[in-house]
């Protein structure tokens, strides 16, 4: 008689007699404690990824700070003075608390933080609500006369109600008188 054995069985023969002995293969496995620890680690890591994804989505949509210079008019005055009218738009979700001028020049250092009056620490545009605009006019004093048709680079510092700031650099062309 022929006996076919499939793993995990073995067939052995003895003198004249055919006996079938079944040997079960030992299956190696990890202990239940290690399996539990691995499952806990996988769960914690997956939970961390889900938390980071969801909190990132919630925070990115919650607040945004973005402002832009919508319009300007730079009109040279007498001596080293000019009149600057600026319109700022709040395109974010946080109110703008102030807008200051940090510097202004024509490449030759026409005006800087120390010569801009009254703006070094005094805002010229106050609070602007989200999705609103506000304009203000101020007199700028330079170290040389402002000239019609000349290009000037101005840097505005926008401060938001939550303390964040945004620097906006604009190229301004002086209008004729």
WOURMO-V80292 format. One line per field, one symbol per residue. ss: DSSP state (2 for helix, 1 for strand, 0 for the rest). phi: phi as a letter, one per 20 degrees, with the letter a starting at -180 (. if undefined). burial: + if it has 24 or more other C-alpha atoms within 12 Angstrom, else -. A space follows every 10 residues. Layout:
BEGIN
ss: ???
phi: ???
burial: ???
END
This chain:
BEGIN
ss: 0000000000 0110000110 0000000000 0222222222 2222222222 2222222222 2200001111 1111110000 1111111111 0000011111 1111100000 1000000000 0000100100 0011111111 1000000000 1111111111 0000111111 1111100
phi: .dddddgedc dcddgmddcd dddeffeebe fgffffffff ffffffffff ffffffffff efcbdbcbee bbbddfdeme dbdddcddde eeddfeeacc debbbdndmg bbgedfcdeg cdfdcefcfg mccbcbcbdd ddebfedfnf ecdddddede fenfccecdc eddfffg
burial: ---------- ---------- ---------- ---------- ---------- ---------- ---++++++- -++++++--- ++++++++++ -+-+++++++ ++++++---+ +++-+++-++ --++++++++ --++++++++ ++-++++--- -+++++++++ +----+-+-+ -+++---
END
